Amino acid sequence: MPRLITQNDFDDVRLRADRVDGSIAETLRAWATEPDRFRLADDVSRAAVLIEAGEDYGYAGNHVEALRMYEAARDDGGPAYVDPRALIVQALYQGGQTDAALELADVLRKESPRLVNTFLVLGGLFELVDEFKQAQRWYSMGIRAMDSGNVPGTESQYESMLIGRARVRSELGLPQDTLDDAAEIIIERYATELESEE
Protein backbone atom coordinates (compact mmCIF):
# COMPACT_ATOMS: atom_id res chain seq x y z
CA MET A 1 0.00 0.00 0.00
CA PRO A 2 1.48 3.42 -0.94
CA ARG A 3 2.68 5.57 1.94
CA LEU A 4 0.52 8.65 2.48
CA ILE A 5 2.45 11.94 2.23
CA THR A 6 0.82 14.58 4.40
CA GLN A 7 1.24 18.33 4.55
CA ASN A 8 3.34 17.81 7.70
CA ASP A 9 5.69 15.53 5.75
CA PHE A 10 5.98 18.13 3.00
CA ASP A 11 6.55 20.98 5.47
CA ASP A 12 9.22 18.96 7.29
CA VAL A 13 11.13 18.32 4.06
CA ARG A 14 10.90 21.98 3.05
CA LEU A 15 12.53 22.98 6.34
CA ARG A 16 15.58 20.96 5.23
CA ALA A 17 15.55 22.30 1.67
CA ASP A 18 18.79 24.24 2.04
CA ARG A 19 20.76 21.03 1.50
CA VAL A 20 22.60 21.01 -1.81
CA ASP A 21 23.42 17.32 -2.20
CA GLY A 22 20.29 16.47 -4.15
CA SER A 23 18.94 13.94 -1.63
CA ILE A 24 15.88 16.02 -0.74
CA ALA A 25 15.15 16.61 -4.40
CA GLU A 26 15.19 12.85 -5.00
CA THR A 27 12.77 12.30 -2.12
CA LEU A 28 10.36 14.91 -3.44
CA ARG A 29 10.61 13.61 -6.99
CA ALA A 30 9.72 10.13 -5.77
CA TRP A 31 6.73 11.42 -3.81
CA ALA A 32 5.35 13.13 -6.90
CA THR A 33 6.17 10.55 -9.56
CA GLU A 34 5.98 7.09 -7.94
CA PRO A 35 2.29 6.46 -7.17
CA ASP A 36 2.95 2.79 -6.46
CA ARG A 37 5.09 3.84 -3.46
CA PHE A 38 3.59 7.18 -2.40
CA ARG A 39 0.16 8.81 -2.31
CA LEU A 40 -0.21 12.55 -1.75
CA ALA A 41 -2.85 13.70 0.75
CA ASP A 42 -5.70 15.77 -0.67
CA ASP A 43 -4.18 19.00 0.67
CA VAL A 44 -0.73 18.32 -0.84
CA SER A 45 -0.47 19.63 -4.39
CA ARG A 46 1.55 17.43 -6.76
CA ALA A 47 2.59 20.56 -8.66
CA ALA A 48 3.90 22.13 -5.44
CA VAL A 49 5.93 18.98 -4.65
CA LEU A 50 7.37 18.95 -8.17
CA ILE A 51 8.31 22.63 -7.89
CA GLU A 52 10.02 22.05 -4.55
CA ALA A 53 11.94 19.14 -6.09
CA GLY A 54 12.96 21.33 -9.01
CA GLU A 55 14.18 24.08 -6.71
CA ASP A 56 16.26 21.60 -4.72
CA TYR A 57 17.76 20.16 -7.90
CA GLY A 58 18.57 23.74 -8.87
CA TYR A 59 20.30 24.37 -5.53
CA ALA A 60 22.41 21.28 -6.23
CA GLY A 61 23.32 22.66 -9.68
CA ASN A 62 21.32 20.08 -11.63
CA HIS A 63 19.44 22.48 -13.91
CA VAL A 64 18.46 19.76 -16.37
CA GLU A 65 16.55 17.82 -13.72
CA ALA A 66 15.18 21.06 -12.26
CA LEU A 67 13.76 21.88 -15.69
CA ARG A 68 12.13 18.43 -15.91
CA MET A 69 10.42 18.94 -12.55
CA TYR A 70 9.15 22.41 -13.47
CA GLU A 71 7.81 21.14 -16.80
CA ALA A 72 6.02 18.31 -14.98
CA ALA A 73 4.52 20.86 -12.56
CA ARG A 74 3.35 22.96 -15.51
CA ASP A 75 1.78 19.92 -17.15
CA ASP A 76 0.13 18.90 -13.87
CA GLY A 77 -1.60 22.28 -13.59
CA GLY A 78 -2.23 22.01 -9.85
CA PRO A 79 -2.00 24.87 -7.35
CA ALA A 80 1.45 26.27 -6.56
CA TYR A 81 2.97 29.43 -5.12
CA VAL A 82 4.25 30.52 -8.55
CA ASP A 83 3.53 29.85 -12.21
CA PRO A 84 5.90 26.94 -12.96
CA ARG A 85 6.80 28.59 -16.26
CA ALA A 86 8.62 31.34 -14.35
CA LEU A 87 10.86 28.66 -12.90
CA ILE A 88 11.23 27.07 -16.34
CA VAL A 89 12.55 30.46 -17.55
CA GLN A 90 15.03 30.41 -14.67
CA ALA A 91 16.20 26.84 -15.37
CA LEU A 92 16.54 27.54 -19.10
CA TYR A 93 18.59 30.64 -18.40
CA GLN A 94 20.81 28.84 -15.90
CA GLY A 95 21.23 26.00 -18.38
CA GLY A 96 22.51 28.37 -21.05
CA GLN A 97 19.32 28.40 -23.15
CA THR A 98 19.00 32.18 -23.02
CA ASP A 99 16.91 32.67 -26.16
CA ALA A 100 14.35 30.06 -25.10
CA ALA A 101 14.20 31.61 -21.62
CA LEU A 102 13.56 35.10 -22.97
CA GLU A 103 10.94 33.79 -25.40
CA LEU A 104 9.01 32.05 -22.61
CA ALA A 105 9.32 35.11 -20.36
CA ASP A 106 7.76 37.17 -23.13
CA VAL A 107 4.87 34.72 -23.41
CA LEU A 108 4.28 35.03 -19.68
CA ARG A 109 4.43 38.82 -19.83
CA LYS A 110 1.78 38.96 -22.53
CA GLU A 111 -0.51 36.70 -20.50
CA SER A 112 -0.40 38.96 -17.40
CA PRO A 113 0.48 36.50 -14.60
CA ARG A 114 -2.05 35.97 -11.79
CA LEU A 115 0.44 35.14 -9.00
CA VAL A 116 2.61 37.84 -7.46
CA ASN A 117 5.51 35.43 -6.94
CA THR A 118 5.77 35.04 -10.71
CA PHE A 119 6.75 38.71 -10.94
CA LEU A 120 9.17 38.36 -8.01
CA VAL A 121 10.86 35.24 -9.41
CA LEU A 122 11.39 36.75 -12.85
CA GLY A 123 12.39 40.16 -11.55
CA GLY A 124 14.91 38.48 -9.24
CA LEU A 125 16.25 36.22 -11.98
CA PHE A 126 16.84 39.03 -14.44
CA GLU A 127 18.40 41.18 -11.73
CA LEU A 128 20.73 38.34 -10.77
CA VAL A 129 21.97 37.92 -14.36
CA ASP A 130 22.36 41.69 -14.85
CA GLU A 131 19.44 41.97 -17.28
CA PHE A 132 18.38 45.13 -15.50
CA LYS A 133 15.86 46.38 -18.07
CA GLN A 134 14.04 43.05 -17.97
CA ALA A 135 14.19 43.05 -14.17
CA GLN A 136 12.72 46.55 -13.99
CA ARG A 137 9.93 45.50 -16.35
CA TRP A 138 8.94 42.54 -14.17
CA TYR A 139 9.13 44.42 -10.87
CA SER A 140 7.12 47.30 -12.36
CA MET A 141 4.51 44.93 -13.80
CA GLY A 142 4.12 43.27 -10.41
CA ILE A 143 3.67 46.60 -8.65
CA ARG A 144 1.03 47.67 -11.17
CA ALA A 145 -0.74 44.31 -10.91
CA MET A 146 -1.00 44.63 -7.13
CA ASP A 147 -1.99 48.31 -7.33
CA SER A 148 -4.82 47.42 -9.71
CA GLY A 149 -6.16 44.76 -7.35
CA ASN A 150 -5.91 42.12 -10.08
CA VAL A 151 -3.14 40.19 -8.32
CA PRO A 152 -3.31 39.66 -4.55
CA GLY A 153 -0.17 39.73 -2.48
CA THR A 154 1.30 40.66 0.87
CA GLU A 155 2.79 43.94 1.99
CA SER A 156 6.25 42.34 2.15
CA GLN A 157 5.94 41.12 -1.46
CA TYR A 158 4.95 44.60 -2.60
CA GLU A 159 7.86 46.12 -0.70
CA SER A 160 10.27 43.57 -2.19
CA MET A 161 9.20 44.60 -5.68
CA LEU A 162 9.55 48.30 -4.87
CA ILE A 163 13.05 47.76 -3.47
CA GLY A 164 14.07 45.50 -6.36
CA ARG A 165 12.81 48.03 -8.88
CA ALA A 166 14.75 50.82 -7.17
CA ARG A 167 17.94 48.71 -7.19
CA VAL A 168 17.81 47.94 -10.90
CA ARG A 169 16.85 51.50 -11.81
CA SER A 170 19.94 52.64 -9.91
CA GLU A 171 22.04 50.14 -11.89
CA LEU A 172 20.55 51.57 -15.09
CA GLY A 173 21.40 55.12 -14.01
CA LEU A 174 17.78 56.26 -14.16
CA PRO A 175 16.60 59.30 -12.20
CA GLN A 176 14.79 58.62 -8.95
CA ASP A 177 10.98 58.68 -9.18
CA THR A 178 8.16 58.50 -6.64
CA LEU A 179 8.28 54.69 -6.44
CA ASP A 180 12.01 54.87 -5.78
CA ASP A 181 11.26 57.40 -3.02
CA ALA A 182 8.83 54.91 -1.48
CA ALA A 183 11.47 52.16 -1.67
CA GLU A 184 13.98 54.44 0.06
CA ILE A 185 11.55 55.05 2.93
CA ILE A 186 11.02 51.28 3.33
CA ILE A 187 14.78 50.61 3.35
CA GLU A 188 15.30 53.32 5.98
CA ARG A 189 12.50 51.83 8.09
CA TYR A 190 14.08 48.38 7.92
CA ALA A 191 17.46 49.84 8.88
CA THR A 192 15.92 51.61 11.89
CA GLU A 193 14.17 48.42 12.99
CA LEU A 194 17.43 46.46 12.76
CA GLU A 195 19.29 49.08 14.81
CA SER A 196 16.60 48.99 17.51
CA GLU A 197 16.96 45.19 17.76
CA GLU A 198 20.72 45.33 18.34
Residue frames as qw, qx, qy, qz and C-alpha x, y, z in Angstrom:
[[0.000, 0.889, 0.458, 0.000, 0.00, 0.00, 0.00],
 [0.401, 0.574, -0.052, 0.712, 1.48, 3.42, -0.94],
 [0.385, -0.364, -0.456, 0.715, 2.68, 5.57, 1.94],
 [0.033, 0.902, 0.403, 0.150, 0.52, 8.65, 2.48],
 [0.432, 0.097, -0.104, 0.890, 2.45, 11.94, 2.23],
 [0.162, -0.828, -0.513, 0.157, 0.82, 14.58, 4.40],
 [0.145, 0.922, -0.006, 0.360, 1.24, 18.33, 4.55],
 [0.578, -0.767, 0.275, 0.031, 3.34, 17.81, 7.70],
 [0.843, -0.032, 0.354, 0.405, 5.69, 15.53, 5.75],
 [0.500, 0.683, 0.215, 0.487, 5.98, 18.13, 3.00],
 [0.175, -0.953, 0.082, -0.233, 6.55, 20.98, 5.47],
 [0.753, -0.556, 0.295, 0.192, 9.22, 18.96, 7.29],
 [0.771, 0.205, 0.323, 0.508, 11.13, 18.32, 4.06],
 [0.277, 0.845, 0.139, 0.436, 10.90, 21.98, 3.05],
 [0.450, -0.880, 0.149, -0.002, 12.53, 22.98, 6.34],
 [0.710, -0.384, 0.459, 0.372, 15.58, 20.96, 5.23],
 [0.688, 0.661, 0.274, 0.121, 15.55, 22.30, 1.67],
 [0.042, 0.936, -0.330, -0.115, 18.79, 24.24, 2.04],
 [0.717, -0.272, 0.586, 0.263, 20.76, 21.03, 1.50],
 [0.414, 0.716, -0.333, -0.453, 22.60, 21.01, -1.81],
 [0.263, -0.328, 0.892, 0.165, 23.42, 17.32, -2.20],
 [0.452, 0.095, -0.613, -0.642, 20.29, 16.47, -4.15],
 [0.111, -0.113, -0.969, 0.187, 18.94, 13.94, -1.63],
 [0.277, 0.415, 0.518, -0.694, 15.88, 16.02, -0.74],
 [0.435, 0.404, -0.344, -0.727, 15.15, 16.61, -4.40],
 [0.302, 0.103, -0.920, -0.228, 15.19, 12.85, -5.00],
 [0.063, 0.274, 0.844, -0.456, 12.77, 12.30, -2.12],
 [0.356, 0.485, 0.215, -0.769, 10.36, 14.91, -3.44],
 [0.387, 0.332, -0.621, -0.595, 10.61, 13.61, -6.99],
 [0.167, -0.052, -0.985, 0.001, 9.72, 10.13, -5.77],
 [0.201, 0.377, 0.650, -0.628, 6.73, 11.42, -3.81],
 [0.411, 0.529, 0.003, -0.743, 5.35, 13.13, -6.90],
 [0.507, 0.470, -0.546, -0.474, 6.17, 10.55, -9.56],
 [0.259, 0.136, -0.956, 0.023, 5.98, 7.09, -7.94],
 [0.623, -0.267, 0.001, -0.735, 2.29, 6.46, -7.17],
 [0.835, -0.081, -0.541, -0.060, 2.95, 2.79, -6.46],
 [0.559, -0.032, -0.558, 0.612, 5.09, 3.84, -3.46],
 [0.102, -0.227, -0.369, 0.896, 3.59, 7.18, -2.40],
 [0.014, -0.692, -0.643, -0.327, 0.16, 8.81, -2.31],
 [0.114, 0.195, -0.170, 0.959, -0.21, 12.55, -1.75],
 [0.029, 0.509, 0.700, -0.500, -2.85, 13.70, 0.75],
 [0.254, 0.770, 0.548, 0.206, -5.70, 15.77, -0.67],
 [0.103, -0.983, -0.054, 0.142, -4.18, 19.00, 0.67],
 [0.474, -0.511, 0.483, 0.530, -0.73, 18.32, -0.84],
 [0.596, 0.733, -0.043, -0.325, -0.47, 19.63, -4.39],
 [0.885, 0.090, 0.289, 0.355, 1.55, 17.43, -6.76],
 [0.448, 0.780, 0.033, 0.436, 2.59, 20.56, -8.66],
 [0.297, -0.894, 0.251, -0.222, 3.90, 22.13, -5.44],
 [0.834, -0.374, 0.375, 0.156, 5.93, 18.98, -4.65],
 [0.778, 0.410, 0.234, 0.415, 7.37, 18.95, -8.17],
 [0.174, 0.907, -0.076, 0.377, 8.31, 22.63, -7.89],
 [0.550, -0.760, 0.339, -0.072, 10.02, 22.05, -4.55],
 [0.888, -0.058, 0.351, 0.292, 11.94, 19.14, -6.09],
 [0.588, 0.674, 0.133, 0.427, 12.96, 21.33, -9.01],
 [0.112, -0.938, 0.194, -0.264, 14.18, 24.08, -6.71],
 [0.713, -0.570, 0.402, 0.064, 16.26, 21.60, -4.72],
 [0.835, 0.251, 0.296, 0.389, 17.76, 20.16, -7.90],
 [0.317, 0.867, 0.013, 0.383, 18.57, 23.74, -8.87],
 [0.432, -0.847, 0.296, -0.093, 20.30, 24.37, -5.53],
 [0.813, -0.277, 0.460, 0.225, 22.41, 21.28, -6.23],
 [0.021, -0.589, 0.515, 0.622, 23.32, 22.66, -9.68],
 [0.306, 0.157, 0.897, 0.278, 21.32, 20.08, -11.63],
 [0.301, 0.371, 0.007, -0.878, 19.44, 22.48, -13.91],
 [0.346, 0.058, -0.780, -0.518, 18.46, 19.76, -16.37],
 [0.261, -0.331, -0.897, 0.133, 16.55, 17.82, -13.72],
 [0.053, 0.404, 0.395, -0.823, 15.18, 21.06, -12.26],
 [0.325, 0.219, -0.373, -0.841, 13.76, 21.88, -15.69],
 [0.349, -0.135, -0.889, -0.262, 12.13, 18.43, -15.91],
 [0.149, -0.405, -0.769, 0.471, 10.42, 18.94, -12.55],
 [0.155, 0.404, 0.130, -0.892, 9.15, 22.41, -13.47],
 [0.352, 0.110, -0.613, -0.698, 7.81, 21.14, -16.80],
 [0.300, -0.266, -0.916, 0.004, 6.02, 18.31, -14.98],
 [0.030, -0.445, -0.551, 0.705, 4.52, 20.86, -12.56],
 [0.260, 0.292, -0.226, -0.892, 3.35, 22.96, -15.51],
 [0.385, -0.028, -0.798, -0.463, 1.78, 19.92, -17.15],
 [0.189, -0.316, -0.867, 0.336, 0.13, 18.90, -13.87],
 [0.134, -0.533, -0.338, -0.764, -1.60, 22.28, -13.59],
 [0.537, -0.601, -0.571, 0.154, -2.23, 22.01, -9.85],
 [0.198, -0.968, -0.039, -0.151, -2.00, 24.87, -7.35],
 [0.750, -0.021, -0.161, 0.642, 1.45, 26.27, -6.56],
 [0.283, -0.742, -0.186, 0.578, 2.97, 29.43, -5.12],
 [0.018, 0.612, -0.379, -0.694, 4.25, 30.52, -8.55],
 [0.805, 0.517, -0.052, -0.287, 3.53, 29.85, -12.21],
 [0.848, -0.220, 0.384, 0.291, 5.90, 26.94, -12.96],
 [0.659, 0.638, 0.168, 0.360, 6.80, 28.59, -16.26],
 [0.079, -0.954, 0.239, -0.162, 8.62, 31.34, -14.35],
 [0.642, -0.541, 0.536, 0.084, 10.86, 28.66, -12.90],
 [0.828, 0.334, 0.366, 0.264, 11.23, 27.07, -16.34],
 [0.325, 0.912, -0.080, 0.237, 12.55, 30.46, -17.55],
 [0.385, -0.807, 0.441, -0.072, 15.03, 30.41, -14.67],
 [0.811, -0.191, 0.532, 0.150, 16.20, 26.84, -15.37],
 [0.717, 0.608, 0.225, 0.255, 16.54, 27.54, -19.10],
 [0.116, 0.948, -0.219, 0.199, 18.59, 30.64, -18.40],
 [0.522, -0.664, 0.534, -0.034, 20.81, 28.84, -15.90],
 [0.831, 0.036, 0.529, 0.171, 21.23, 26.00, -18.38],
 [0.285, -0.335, 0.480, 0.759, 22.51, 28.37, -21.05],
 [0.220, 0.480, 0.747, 0.403, 19.32, 28.40, -23.15],
 [0.070, -0.343, -0.207, 0.914, 19.00, 32.18, -23.02],
 [0.243, -0.005, -0.462, -0.853, 16.91, 32.67, -26.16],
 [0.426, -0.356, -0.802, -0.219, 14.35, 30.06, -25.10],
 [0.298, -0.430, -0.600, 0.605, 14.20, 31.61, -21.62],
 [0.041, 0.260, 0.003, -0.965, 13.56, 35.10, -22.97],
 [0.323, -0.134, -0.650, -0.674, 10.94, 33.79, -25.40],
 [0.420, -0.446, -0.790, 0.043, 9.01, 32.05, -22.61],
 [0.205, -0.394, -0.401, 0.801, 9.32, 35.11, -20.36],
 [0.160, 0.085, -0.267, -0.947, 7.76, 37.17, -23.13],
 [0.405, -0.315, -0.769, -0.382, 4.87, 34.72, -23.41],
 [0.377, -0.472, -0.675, 0.423, 4.28, 35.03, -19.68],
 [0.089, -0.260, -0.116, 0.955, 4.43, 38.82, -19.83],
 [0.276, -0.083, -0.478, -0.830, 1.78, 38.96, -22.53],
 [0.462, -0.382, -0.785, -0.156, -0.51, 36.70, -20.50],
 [0.294, -0.600, 0.210, -0.714, -0.40, 38.96, -17.40],
 [0.421, 0.002, -0.865, 0.272, 0.48, 36.50, -14.60],
 [0.560, -0.614, -0.312, -0.461, -2.05, 35.97, -11.79],
 [0.803, -0.484, -0.233, 0.258, 0.44, 35.14, -9.00],
 [0.076, -0.978, 0.191, -0.019, 2.61, 37.84, -7.46],
 [0.671, -0.494, 0.489, 0.257, 5.51, 35.43, -6.94],
 [0.748, 0.448, 0.358, 0.335, 5.77, 35.04, -10.71],
 [0.216, 0.937, -0.045, 0.273, 6.75, 38.71, -10.94],
 [0.471, -0.797, 0.377, -0.018, 9.17, 38.36, -8.01],
 [0.846, -0.113, 0.449, 0.263, 10.86, 35.24, -9.41],
 [0.655, 0.567, 0.269, 0.420, 11.39, 36.75, -12.85],
 [0.003, -0.968, 0.116, -0.221, 12.39, 40.16, -11.55],
 [0.617, -0.666, 0.414, 0.068, 14.91, 38.48, -9.24],
 [0.851, 0.122, 0.391, 0.328, 16.25, 36.22, -11.98],
 [0.516, 0.735, 0.144, 0.416, 16.84, 39.03, -14.44],
 [0.225, -0.935, 0.231, -0.149, 18.40, 41.18, -11.73],
 [0.788, -0.437, 0.402, 0.162, 20.73, 38.34, -10.77],
 [0.749, 0.190, 0.429, 0.469, 21.97, 37.92, -14.36],
 [0.215, -0.434, 0.114, 0.867, 22.36, 41.69, -14.85],
 [0.076, 0.438, 0.659, 0.606, 19.44, 41.97, -17.28],
 [0.067, -0.283, -0.472, 0.832, 18.38, 45.13, -15.50],
 [0.353, 0.050, -0.260, -0.897, 15.86, 46.38, -18.07],
 [0.559, -0.195, -0.750, -0.295, 14.04, 43.05, -17.97],
 [0.353, -0.268, -0.732, 0.518, 14.19, 43.05, -14.17],
 [0.110, 0.164, 0.200, -0.960, 12.72, 46.55, -13.99],
 [0.470, -0.073, -0.510, -0.717, 9.93, 45.50, -16.35],
 [0.553, -0.264, -0.789, -0.041, 8.94, 42.54, -14.17],
 [0.238, -0.282, -0.585, 0.722, 9.13, 44.42, -10.87],
 [0.203, 0.115, -0.027, -0.972, 7.12, 47.30, -12.36],
 [0.510, -0.151, -0.650, -0.543, 4.51, 44.93, -13.80],
 [0.461, -0.295, -0.797, 0.255, 4.12, 43.27, -10.41],
 [0.071, -0.240, -0.380, 0.890, 3.67, 46.60, -8.65],
 [0.367, 0.040, -0.272, -0.889, 1.03, 47.67, -11.17],
 [0.518, -0.190, -0.788, -0.274, -0.74, 44.31, -10.91],
 [0.340, -0.358, -0.719, 0.489, -1.00, 44.63, -7.13],
 [0.052, 0.194, 0.141, -0.969, -1.99, 48.31, -7.33],
 [0.416, -0.048, -0.488, -0.766, -4.82, 47.42, -9.71],
 [0.642, -0.137, 0.507, -0.559, -6.16, 44.76, -7.35],
 [0.817, 0.310, -0.343, -0.345, -5.91, 42.12, -10.08],
 [0.724, 0.183, -0.616, 0.252, -3.14, 40.19, -8.32],
 [0.634, -0.753, -0.016, -0.175, -3.31, 39.66, -4.55],
 [0.675, 0.290, -0.453, 0.506, -0.17, 39.73, -2.48],
 [0.586, -0.636, -0.350, 0.360, 1.30, 40.66, 0.87],
 [0.064, -0.992, 0.081, 0.072, 2.79, 43.94, 1.99],
 [0.544, -0.564, 0.514, 0.350, 6.25, 42.34, 2.15],
 [0.647, 0.293, 0.580, 0.399, 5.94, 41.12, -1.46],
 [0.260, 0.921, 0.237, 0.165, 4.95, 44.60, -2.60],
 [0.295, -0.903, 0.266, 0.163, 7.86, 46.12, -0.70],
 [0.692, -0.224, 0.559, 0.397, 10.27, 43.57, -2.19],
 [0.554, 0.570, 0.465, 0.390, 9.20, 44.60, -5.68],
 [0.020, 0.997, 0.043, 0.056, 9.55, 48.30, -4.87],
 [0.478, -0.729, 0.418, 0.254, 13.05, 47.76, -3.47],
 [0.704, 0.053, 0.582, 0.403, 14.07, 45.50, -6.36],
 [0.424, 0.798, 0.338, 0.265, 12.81, 48.03, -8.88],
 [0.144, -0.978, 0.142, 0.055, 14.75, 50.82, -7.17],
 [0.643, -0.459, 0.506, 0.346, 17.94, 48.71, -7.19],
 [0.642, 0.269, 0.559, 0.451, 17.81, 47.94, -10.90],
 [0.239, 0.930, 0.219, 0.174, 16.85, 51.50, -11.81],
 [0.351, -0.862, 0.298, 0.210, 19.94, 52.64, -9.91],
 [0.670, -0.163, 0.593, 0.416, 22.04, 50.14, -11.89],
 [0.494, 0.593, 0.509, 0.382, 20.55, 51.57, -15.09],
 [0.305, -0.088, -0.015, 0.948, 21.40, 55.12, -14.01],
 [0.101, -0.636, -0.573, -0.508, 17.78, 56.26, -14.16],
 [0.092, -0.390, 0.267, -0.877, 16.60, 59.30, -12.20],
 [0.021, -0.193, -0.866, 0.461, 14.79, 58.62, -8.95],
 [0.341, -0.374, -0.446, -0.738, 10.98, 58.68, -9.18],
 [0.556, -0.444, 0.198, -0.674, 8.16, 58.50, -6.64],
 [0.964, -0.134, -0.197, -0.122, 8.28, 54.69, -6.44],
 [0.657, 0.283, -0.446, 0.537, 12.01, 54.87, -5.78],
 [0.161, -0.508, 0.335, -0.777, 11.26, 57.40, -3.02],
 [0.831, -0.332, 0.008, -0.446, 8.83, 54.91, -1.48],
 [0.915, 0.080, -0.341, 0.201, 11.47, 52.16, -1.67],
 [0.336, 0.458, -0.439, 0.696, 13.98, 54.44, 0.06],
 [0.489, -0.483, 0.240, -0.686, 11.55, 55.05, 2.93],
 [0.960, -0.166, -0.128, -0.187, 11.02, 51.28, 3.33],
 [0.757, 0.270, -0.403, 0.438, 14.78, 50.61, 3.35],
 [0.031, 0.505, -0.400, 0.764, 15.30, 53.32, 5.98],
 [0.730, -0.404, 0.097, -0.543, 12.50, 51.83, 8.09],
 [0.963, -0.013, -0.260, 0.071, 14.08, 48.38, 7.92],
 [0.515, 0.402, -0.432, 0.622, 17.46, 49.84, 8.88],
 [0.297, -0.515, 0.307, -0.743, 15.92, 51.61, 11.89],
 [0.894, -0.274, -0.034, -0.352, 14.17, 48.42, 12.99],
 [0.869, 0.158, -0.361, 0.298, 17.43, 46.46, 12.76],
 [0.233, 0.482, -0.424, 0.730, 19.29, 49.08, 14.81],
 [0.546, -0.467, 0.203, -0.665, 16.60, 48.99, 17.51],
 [0.968, -0.132, -0.166, -0.135, 16.96, 45.19, 17.76],
 [0.677, 0.353, -0.458, 0.454, 20.72, 45.33, 18.34]]
